[in-house]
Amino acid sequence: MRREEQLNHTRAAILKAAREQFLTQGYQATSTREIARIVGITQPALYHHFSDKEVIFLEVIKLVGSEVQQGLTAVNDRVRTDLSKDPVAALTAVTEVLTAVHPRDVFTVIHSSFRFLKPANQRQLGMIFMQDYLQPLQHFFELGVVTLQPGLAAKDAASFYLTSLSPLFNTFHHVGPADATQHDQTVALIKLILFGVATKK
């Protein structure tokens, strides 16, 4: 293998290992030492490809965010042409884009890292989060498939929805029957988000 191919191969292996660690352990609990160990290289070799942990984290979030944006855009396109426009089914499809990519709570993984990043990297992460997550979600809520409360902005609906997904990413906060599938749990949570826990008298 030529040197350039080897460098590209190693870089891809670093990002793959880093993605798994960051998305399951979070930013603070992930170390470059552990990433290097998984790849089978030394820390100095890792730093030949990436200057520090923050740079690796941002690269991972860029890759993941791009996948999320593509998935959400595809769902939005389907919703736009679907005449039945079932709000539960539509928001379930949106949610399953996020859970397919994120093994851990989306909001926590991204926002818990902010205080550990340099200001320039905080801004970059904020832009990624806005562009790849919040804007497609805001667009979903602007499509009209979900009837929002009077005066509630689509942007606020998107933020509330995203911060309400944590029960899908842990085992101690189960939604629905004990034997519910992941899809059934998602549907149950979406109904709670959309309709609340009580009915009007």
Backbone bond lengths (Angstrom), bond angles and torsions (degrees), N, CA, C in turn:
res aa  C-N    CA-C-N  psi(-1)  N-CA   C-N-CA  omega(-1)  CA-C   N-CA-C  phi
1 M - - - 1.463 - - 1.527 109.74 -
2 R 1.328 116.51 130.31 1.457 120.31 179.45 1.522 110.64 -66.23
3 R 1.343 115.23 158.03 1.464 120.00 -175.65 1.523 111.47 -58.08
4 E 1.338 117.96 -42.95 1.465 120.43 -178.88 1.523 110.99 -63.20
5 E 1.332 116.47 -40.91 1.464 120.15 178.42 1.522 110.65 -65.41
6 Q 1.336 115.80 -40.32 1.461 120.39 179.07 1.529 111.02 -63.31
7 L 1.337 116.24 -42.40 1.465 120.79 178.56 1.529 110.63 -62.30
8 N 1.335 116.72 -44.61 1.468 120.82 178.78 1.524 111.48 -64.09
9 H 1.333 115.37 -39.39 1.468 120.43 178.92 1.533 110.41 -63.55
10 T 1.328 116.29 -45.24 1.467 120.82 -179.95 1.522 111.07 -65.21
11 R 1.325 116.50 -41.55 1.466 120.84 179.39 1.537 110.55 -60.58
12 A 1.340 115.62 -44.25 1.470 120.42 179.18 1.529 110.49 -63.88
13 A 1.341 116.80 -39.03 1.467 120.99 179.60 1.527 110.83 -65.92
14 I 1.328 116.59 -38.37 1.473 120.91 177.09 1.523 110.22 -62.03
15 L 1.333 116.50 -46.69 1.466 120.08 -178.51 1.529 111.57 -65.88
16 K 1.328 116.83 -36.28 1.461 120.10 178.59 1.527 110.29 -65.06
17 A 1.337 116.60 -46.98 1.463 120.57 179.53 1.529 110.65 -65.73
18 A 1.330 116.48 -41.45 1.467 120.92 -179.77 1.519 110.87 -64.57
19 R 1.300 116.39 -39.67 1.468 119.96 178.86 1.522 110.91 -59.57
20 E 1.310 116.14 -47.66 1.459 120.00 179.97 1.526 110.84 -60.83
21 Q 1.325 117.41 -43.44 1.456 121.36 -178.02 1.535 111.86 -69.43
22 F 1.325 116.86 -49.71 1.468 119.93 -177.53 1.528 111.65 -62.96
23 L 1.328 117.05 -41.00 1.464 119.50 -175.04 1.522 113.03 -77.52
24 T 1.329 117.58 -19.31 1.467 119.47 178.04 1.524 112.12 -103.20
25 Q 1.340 117.34 -35.68 1.462 121.06 -176.14 1.523 113.46 -98.87
26 G 1.335 117.25 -22.30 1.457 121.13 -173.44 1.515 110.88 89.96
27 Y 1.319 115.39 168.96 1.470 120.52 -175.18 1.519 112.50 -65.07
28 Q 1.323 117.51 -52.98 1.457 121.53 -171.99 1.528 111.83 -65.21
29 A 1.330 117.58 -36.70 1.470 121.33 -176.30 1.523 112.95 -81.10
30 T 1.318 117.64 -5.47 1.466 121.64 179.53 1.522 109.43 -96.83
31 S 1.322 116.41 134.79 1.466 120.74 178.05 1.522 110.65 -118.20
32 T 1.326 115.59 149.74 1.469 119.37 176.18 1.527 109.85 -66.59
33 R 1.322 116.88 -27.37 1.477 120.17 177.04 1.523 110.51 -61.80
34 E 1.344 115.48 -43.84 1.465 119.75 -179.83 1.529 111.22 -68.86
35 I 1.321 116.87 -40.32 1.471 119.95 177.53 1.527 109.74 -60.05
36 A 1.344 116.47 -46.19 1.470 120.80 179.60 1.525 110.71 -61.68
37 R 1.334 116.60 -40.86 1.471 120.24 179.49 1.523 111.25 -61.21
38 I 1.334 116.80 -44.22 1.472 120.73 179.89 1.525 110.87 -61.63
39 V 1.325 116.08 -41.04 1.471 120.83 -178.36 1.530 110.84 -73.74
40 G 1.344 116.11 -27.15 1.461 119.68 -178.14 1.519 113.07 90.04
41 I 1.333 114.84 30.97 1.462 120.45 177.86 1.523 109.39 -128.26
42 T 1.317 116.65 171.99 1.463 120.68 176.97 1.522 109.64 -86.17
43 Q 1.337 115.72 161.97 1.467 119.63 175.09 1.528 112.22 -58.82
44 P 1.351 119.25 -44.99 1.470 119.30 177.26 1.530 112.25 -57.99
45 A 1.335 116.91 -36.00 1.467 119.67 178.14 1.529 110.21 -66.43
46 L 1.345 116.44 -38.45 1.465 120.30 177.21 1.527 110.22 -62.11
47 Y 1.332 116.05 -42.74 1.460 120.07 -178.35 1.525 112.49 -70.79
48 H 1.317 117.08 -12.07 1.467 120.05 172.23 1.531 110.11 -68.39
49 H 1.339 115.61 -29.63 1.473 121.25 -178.18 1.528 112.27 -93.64
50 F 1.322 117.05 -36.70 1.466 122.35 -177.16 1.525 108.51 -135.53
51 S 1.307 116.52 134.06 1.468 120.16 -173.38 1.529 113.55 -68.71
52 D 1.340 117.61 -31.43 1.470 119.72 178.53 1.525 110.69 -163.01
53 K 1.330 115.69 178.58 1.465 121.51 -177.00 1.517 111.90 -63.61
54 E 1.322 117.34 -36.54 1.463 120.44 -178.99 1.521 111.33 -61.02
55 V 1.323 116.33 -41.80 1.467 121.27 -179.47 1.530 110.01 -63.69
56 I 1.329 115.91 -42.26 1.474 119.80 178.35 1.528 109.80 -63.02
57 F 1.317 116.53 -45.66 1.468 121.29 -179.30 1.527 110.88 -58.92
58 L 1.322 117.14 -46.30 1.466 120.48 -179.71 1.523 111.24 -63.21
59 E 1.342 116.96 -38.77 1.470 119.90 177.58 1.522 110.69 -63.10
60 V 1.334 116.21 -42.03 1.467 120.57 178.58 1.528 110.50 -62.77
61 I 1.329 117.12 -46.89 1.462 120.35 -178.55 1.528 110.94 -66.05
62 K 1.322 117.80 -34.14 1.475 120.29 174.93 1.523 110.23 -61.13
63 L 1.333 116.84 -46.17 1.466 120.77 -179.29 1.525 110.99 -64.17
64 V 1.327 115.99 -47.56 1.461 120.99 -179.18 1.527 110.38 -64.99
65 G 1.338 115.94 -44.11 1.461 120.43 179.64 1.512 112.42 -60.48
66 S 1.331 116.48 -38.09 1.464 120.68 177.99 1.528 110.58 -63.09
67 E 1.332 116.95 -41.24 1.468 120.82 177.84 1.525 110.65 -64.60
68 V 1.327 115.53 -42.25 1.468 120.20 179.52 1.529 110.13 -63.05
69 Q 1.327 116.46 -47.41 1.461 120.37 -179.19 1.530 111.02 -59.33
70 Q 1.321 117.63 -44.13 1.464 120.73 179.05 1.526 110.97 -62.22
71 G 1.338 116.06 -43.52 1.456 119.86 179.88 1.516 112.74 -65.26
72 L 1.336 116.68 -43.39 1.464 120.45 179.66 1.525 111.57 -67.29
73 T 1.320 116.17 -38.36 1.470 119.85 178.08 1.524 110.54 -63.80
74 A 1.336 116.80 -39.74 1.471 120.61 178.24 1.529 110.55 -63.73
75 V 1.339 117.45 -41.62 1.469 120.44 177.65 1.520 109.92 -64.91
76 N 1.328 117.25 -44.45 1.469 120.37 178.90 1.521 111.29 -59.02
77 D 1.328 116.64 -39.89 1.469 120.58 178.72 1.518 111.13 -64.19
78 R 1.345 116.89 -40.61 1.470 120.50 178.17 1.517 110.79 -66.67
79 V 1.330 116.47 -43.23 1.465 121.14 -179.20 1.528 110.22 -61.84
80 R 1.315 116.21 -39.65 1.471 121.05 -177.91 1.531 111.54 -60.71
81 T 1.337 117.15 -31.87 1.468 120.54 -176.62 1.530 113.29 -102.00
82 D 1.342 117.25 -2.78 1.460 121.50 -178.11 1.532 109.33 -86.44
83 L 1.318 115.70 115.29 1.461 119.88 -176.15 1.532 112.25 -71.96
84 S 1.339 117.09 -26.20 1.469 118.95 -177.84 1.524 111.26 -73.98
85 K 1.313 116.83 -35.73 1.469 123.24 175.37 1.532 113.33 45.51
86 D 1.322 116.63 59.27 1.463 121.90 176.54 1.530 107.58 -78.29
87 P 1.354 118.06 115.87 1.465 119.78 -175.11 1.528 113.79 -63.38
88 V 1.344 117.67 -36.79 1.465 120.11 -179.87 1.526 110.06 -67.26
89 A 1.325 117.08 -46.85 1.467 120.48 179.80 1.522 111.12 -63.43
90 A 1.337 116.29 -40.68 1.460 120.24 -178.62 1.524 111.40 -65.27
91 L 1.341 117.69 -46.33 1.462 120.34 -178.32 1.533 111.00 -73.49
92 T 1.317 116.94 -27.07 1.473 120.09 173.01 1.518 109.90 -64.63
93 A 1.328 116.87 -42.76 1.472 120.48 177.97 1.526 111.05 -62.07
94 V 1.323 116.82 -40.68 1.465 121.27 176.32 1.526 109.93 -60.53
95 T 1.321 116.14 -46.71 1.461 121.79 -177.34 1.523 111.15 -62.96
96 E 1.316 116.99 -39.57 1.460 120.12 -178.16 1.523 112.56 -70.43
97 V 1.323 117.81 -20.94 1.473 120.20 169.67 1.530 109.01 -63.96
98 L 1.318 116.10 -44.98 1.468 121.14 -177.66 1.528 112.02 -69.81
99 T 1.331 117.48 -43.82 1.466 119.74 -177.69 1.527 111.82 -72.09
100 A 1.323 117.61 -24.39 1.472 120.13 177.44 1.521 110.91 -69.49
101 V 1.326 117.11 -30.53 1.464 121.98 -176.37 1.524 111.48 -95.77
102 H 1.324 116.71 -36.70 1.463 121.76 -175.39 1.522 111.30 -104.74
103 P 1.342 117.33 115.62 1.463 118.99 174.89 1.529 112.15 -78.85
104 R 1.325 116.58 -10.05 1.463 122.35 -177.29 1.524 108.86 -133.55
105 D 1.307 116.86 160.38 1.462 122.68 -177.25 1.537 111.82 -47.85
106 V 1.328 115.18 117.66 1.466 122.43 -177.07 1.520 111.82 -53.42
107 F 1.318 115.05 -53.53 1.457 121.13 -174.14 1.527 111.14 -61.37
108 T 1.338 116.48 -43.02 1.457 120.92 -178.88 1.524 111.58 -65.70
109 V 1.322 117.38 -46.39 1.471 121.05 -178.57 1.524 110.95 -57.40
110 I 1.318 116.56 -44.46 1.461 119.62 -175.86 1.531 111.31 -78.93
111 H 1.319 116.99 -49.92 1.468 118.94 -172.53 1.523 114.09 -76.97
112 S 1.327 118.10 -26.50 1.462 118.80 178.10 1.526 111.65 -70.53
113 S 1.323 117.29 -16.46 1.472 120.62 -179.89 1.528 112.46 -82.85
114 F 1.328 117.53 -19.63 1.467 121.09 -171.24 1.527 113.36 -53.31
115 R 1.316 117.02 -46.14 1.472 118.87 -173.40 1.521 113.07 -69.92
116 F 1.329 117.36 -12.15 1.464 120.51 -179.77 1.532 112.37 -96.60
117 L 1.328 117.26 -4.74 1.461 121.28 -174.45 1.529 112.16 -99.97
118 K 1.320 115.55 152.40 1.461 120.79 172.85 1.528 108.69 -64.67
119 P 1.342 117.94 152.43 1.472 120.53 -178.26 1.529 113.97 -51.81
120 A 1.323 117.56 -42.27 1.478 120.06 -179.39 1.522 110.54 -63.28
121 N 1.337 117.16 -38.27 1.462 120.79 179.21 1.529 111.42 -75.35
122 Q 1.335 117.16 -30.62 1.465 120.15 173.12 1.524 110.23 -60.52
123 R 1.329 115.09 -44.87 1.477 119.32 179.81 1.525 110.89 -62.99
124 Q 1.330 116.03 -42.37 1.460 119.74 -179.73 1.529 111.06 -64.53
125 L 1.330 116.28 -43.03 1.462 120.04 178.25 1.524 110.48 -63.85
126 G 1.331 116.70 -40.59 1.460 120.87 177.33 1.522 112.03 -60.13
127 M 1.330 116.65 -40.28 1.468 120.40 178.85 1.523 111.38 -66.96
128 I 1.337 116.60 -40.41 1.469 120.51 177.88 1.529 109.74 -62.04
129 F 1.338 115.85 -46.51 1.462 120.89 -178.75 1.531 110.53 -61.36
130 M 1.318 116.35 -42.49 1.467 120.74 179.81 1.527 111.24 -65.99
131 Q 1.319 116.03 -48.02 1.466 121.15 -174.15 1.526 112.89 -71.77
132 D 1.333 117.10 -43.23 1.462 120.21 -171.36 1.526 114.15 -94.57
133 Y 1.321 117.25 -20.64 1.459 120.72 -178.33 1.532 112.07 -114.03
134 L 1.332 116.44 -64.94 1.464 119.38 -171.79 1.525 113.72 -66.52
135 Q 1.336 118.18 -43.17 1.470 118.99 -177.96 1.530 113.04 -64.02
136 P 1.346 119.65 -46.33 1.475 118.04 175.80 1.530 112.66 -62.45
137 L 1.353 116.49 -35.63 1.467 119.14 177.92 1.528 110.86 -68.93
138 Q 1.319 116.05 -40.83 1.467 119.87 175.94 1.526 109.89 -60.02
139 H 1.331 115.87 -42.63 1.464 120.06 179.28 1.530 110.30 -61.01
140 F 1.338 116.57 -40.39 1.464 119.86 177.56 1.528 110.55 -56.57
141 F 1.334 116.25 -47.80 1.467 119.92 -177.72 1.528 112.78 -71.21
142 E 1.318 116.83 -14.44 1.474 120.81 175.70 1.520 112.31 -86.48
143 L 1.339 117.97 -10.30 1.467 121.19 -176.73 1.526 112.96 -73.73
144 G 1.326 117.21 -17.75 1.462 119.87 177.23 1.511 115.04 91.33
145 V 1.332 118.43 -0.98 1.462 120.00 179.03 1.527 110.32 -69.65
146 V 1.335 117.09 -29.29 1.466 122.65 174.54 1.527 107.68 -108.39
147 T 1.328 116.53 125.24 1.462 120.84 177.92 1.531 108.71 -83.91
148 L 1.320 115.90 110.68 1.457 120.77 -176.29 1.528 111.31 -79.74
149 Q 1.329 114.97 156.78 1.461 120.34 174.80 1.527 109.15 -60.27
150 P 1.324 118.70 146.80 1.469 120.57 178.44 1.531 111.20 -55.34
151 G 1.306 116.08 131.39 1.454 121.21 177.78 1.517 114.59 84.06
152 L 1.336 117.97 -5.93 1.467 120.49 179.32 1.525 109.70 -85.54
153 A 1.326 116.70 121.90 1.459 121.88 179.96 1.529 110.23 -77.06
154 A 1.326 115.91 147.57 1.462 121.08 178.95 1.524 111.12 -58.74
155 K 1.322 116.68 -35.40 1.467 121.00 178.87 1.527 110.69 -62.53
156 D 1.334 117.01 -42.23 1.463 120.88 179.03 1.527 111.17 -69.45
157 A 1.323 116.42 -36.26 1.469 120.45 176.45 1.522 110.03 -62.66
158 A 1.339 117.01 -41.60 1.466 122.07 179.48 1.522 110.96 -62.55
159 S 1.326 116.92 -44.57 1.467 121.20 179.82 1.525 111.44 -64.69
160 F 1.336 116.09 -45.36 1.463 120.10 179.45 1.524 110.74 -61.67
161 Y 1.318 116.03 -46.02 1.468 120.92 179.43 1.530 110.81 -56.96
162 L 1.322 116.59 -48.54 1.461 120.98 -175.69 1.527 111.56 -63.44
163 T 1.326 116.98 -38.96 1.464 119.76 -179.97 1.527 112.58 -77.43
164 S 1.330 117.24 -7.96 1.470 121.01 -178.63 1.525 113.12 -95.03
165 L 1.323 118.01 1.70 1.466 121.22 -173.33 1.518 114.99 -87.21
166 S 1.331 118.12 -5.56 1.463 120.28 -172.38 1.538 114.97 -53.74
167 P 1.345 120.91 -33.95 1.473 118.30 179.22 1.530 114.02 -59.77
168 L 1.313 118.03 -21.18 1.467 120.02 -179.45 1.524 112.45 -79.17
169 F 1.329 116.62 -11.78 1.462 119.98 -173.49 1.521 113.34 -111.08
170 N 1.316 118.32 13.27 1.457 119.20 177.28 1.518 109.55 -144.40
171 T 1.312 115.77 162.83 1.462 120.41 -176.33 1.523 112.88 -95.54
172 F 1.327 117.77 -19.33 1.462 119.52 -177.02 1.528 112.60 -85.92
173 H 1.322 118.51 -10.55 1.465 122.24 -178.69 1.529 107.64 -120.56
174 H 1.325 115.61 72.31 1.463 122.20 -173.52 1.538 110.28 -81.91
175 V 1.329 116.47 141.07 1.465 121.86 176.74 1.520 108.38 -112.43
176 G 1.322 116.63 129.16 1.457 120.63 178.64 1.521 112.42 89.05
177 P 1.352 117.01 -173.91 1.472 121.38 -178.94 1.528 111.68 -58.91
178 A 1.330 116.00 156.46 1.473 121.15 -177.66 1.526 112.28 -60.00
179 D 1.335 116.44 -31.33 1.468 119.28 -177.35 1.535 112.50 -97.38
180 A 1.323 117.30 14.82 1.469 121.16 -178.81 1.528 110.88 -65.29
181 T 1.321 116.23 139.43 1.463 120.55 175.05 1.528 108.70 -71.97
182 Q 1.326 115.82 169.45 1.466 119.83 177.04 1.530 110.36 -59.60
183 H 1.320 116.59 -41.08 1.470 120.77 179.15 1.535 110.34 -63.31
184 D 1.338 116.65 -44.24 1.469 120.45 179.79 1.528 111.25 -63.10
185 Q 1.338 116.56 -39.64 1.463 120.17 176.91 1.525 110.60 -63.40
186 T 1.337 115.74 -40.47 1.465 120.02 179.16 1.517 110.61 -62.35
187 V 1.321 116.87 -46.68 1.469 120.95 179.09 1.531 110.26 -60.15
188 A 1.341 117.33 -44.02 1.472 121.01 180.00 1.527 110.91 -61.02
189 L 1.338 117.08 -43.13 1.460 119.94 -179.94 1.530 110.92 -67.63
190 I 1.330 117.34 -40.03 1.471 120.68 179.61 1.533 109.66 -62.03
191 K 1.321 117.54 -39.83 1.468 119.71 177.87 1.525 110.92 -63.57
192 L 1.340 116.92 -38.32 1.465 120.07 177.00 1.528 110.82 -65.47
193 I 1.330 116.39 -42.17 1.464 119.99 179.90 1.526 110.61 -64.00
194 L 1.318 116.18 -43.38 1.469 119.88 -175.44 1.526 113.31 -77.84
195 F 1.342 116.81 -37.83 1.468 119.53 -170.24 1.516 114.76 -116.99
196 G 1.340 118.18 -6.58 1.453 121.44 179.57 1.517 112.76 78.15
197 V 1.321 115.98 -167.66 1.462 120.91 -175.97 1.525 112.77 -106.87
198 A 1.323 117.41 -4.72 1.466 120.12 -177.30 1.510 110.60 -129.45
199 T 1.304 115.63 158.57 1.467 121.39 174.37 1.536 107.82 -107.11
200 K 1.326 115.25 153.95 1.465 119.47 177.68 1.512 109.32 -73.79
201 K 1.339 115.24 140.47 1.479 119.27 178.58 1.510 109.48 -82.95
